[in-house]
């Protein structure tokens, strides 16, 4: 992912939601919770983008050797 460049920002967030997410993620602070959530969301969007690019190719090879096509 490269070197992280940190910056202090002010965010308006639902404290209860951040607290619940903090428990689920096992993070130690609200800042860490937000950083991890942003990283997870970014990773999921990048994975989705990769799958869409593979869909453009037309075929994915399943490790179990089943013929699979992604339907849009």
Secondary structure, DSSP 8 states (H G I E B T S, - for coil): --------------HHHHHHHHHHHT-SSHHHHHHHHHHHHHHHHHHHHHHHHHHHH--EE-TT--EE----
